[in-house]
Amino acid sequence: MNWLYASSWQKVLTNEFEKPYYKKLNAFLSQEYQSKNIHPDHNEIFNAFELCSFDQTKVVILGQDPYHGLNQANGLSFSVNENIGKPPTLVNIFKEIERDLGIPMAKSGSLTRWAKQGVLMINAIMTVRDAEPGSHKNRGWEIFTDAVITALSEKKNNVVFLLWGAYAQAKGNNIDLDRHLVLKSAHPSPLSVYRGFEGNGHFSKTNAYLSSKGLQSIAW
């Protein structure tokens, strides 16, 4: 199956698609989608890349794996589909935006509007079985998303990486800090939001950095 269609990313990641791990991952996913209930829908796996081209990317938000509830995951980390209730983690993100920037909580939990402004929202593991969090761990996605982060770090300048929680921070160990801004804090999950996500000011700091580099800020 051809899982990634966005031409700008195809060019950047073309070598990954020929590697043994990716071919093995592709075969695994084909079988999983035929035999089990997998999130997100197979047509939405690469939504983050389709909505935010490589050239357009100026902010990266890295999650761990997709929501595993019915109709929640849509290929963008932390985002849910329209007319789906906001998960607690997403509510905490919106609360920090309101605290940081004074923007009232959005009615919709879909973050497509961010993606279209250059915010790449990817999960380290990009698929999951229904009601089985972490079920596609160690199948190859982690290698692929490491390659995405490396490509952004090496081929672009002035990207803001928002790394929330220990897992995301470990994924960002190879980011070139001389060329990019990395902002770290606790994860927005209800279990850890009070350990440093609340009050981190990441959204205003992101926009201040982008503006300082002559880039359009994000309308969060």
Stockholm file with secondary structure:
# STOCKHOLM 1.0

chainA/1-220         MNWLYASSWQKVLTNEFEKPYYKKLNAFLSQEYQSKNIHPDHNEIFNAFELCSFDQTKVVILGQDPYHGLNQANGLSFSVNENIGKPPTLVNIFKEIERDLGIPMAKSGSLTRWAKQGVLMINAIMTVRDAEPGSHKNRGWEIFTDAVITALSEKKNNVVFLLWGAYAQAKGNNIDLDRHLVLKSAHPSPLSVYRGFEGNGHFSKTNAYLSSKGLQSIAW
#=GR chainA/1-220 SS CCCCCCHHHHHHHTTGGGSHHHHHHHHHHHHHHHHSCEESCGGGTTHHHHHSCTTTCCEEEEESSCCCSTTTCCSSTTCCCTTSCCCHHHHHHHHHHHHHHCCCCCSCCCCHHHHTTTEEEEESSCCEETTBTTTTTTSSHHHHHHHHHHHHHHHCSSCEEEEESHHHHHHTTTCCTTTSEEEEECCSSTTTGGGTTTTCCHHHHHHHHHHHTTCCCCCC
#=GC SS_cons         CCCCCCHHHHHHHTTGGGSHHHHHHHHHHHHHHHHSCEESCGGGTTHHHHHSCTTTCCEEEEESSCCCSTTTCCSSTTCCCTTSCCCHHHHHHHHHHHHHHCCCCCSCCCCHHHHTTTEEEEESSCCEETTBTTTTTTSSHHHHHHHHHHHHHHHCSSCEEEEESHHHHHHTTTCCTTTSEEEEECCSSTTTGGGTTTTCCHHHHHHHHHHHTTCCCCCC
//
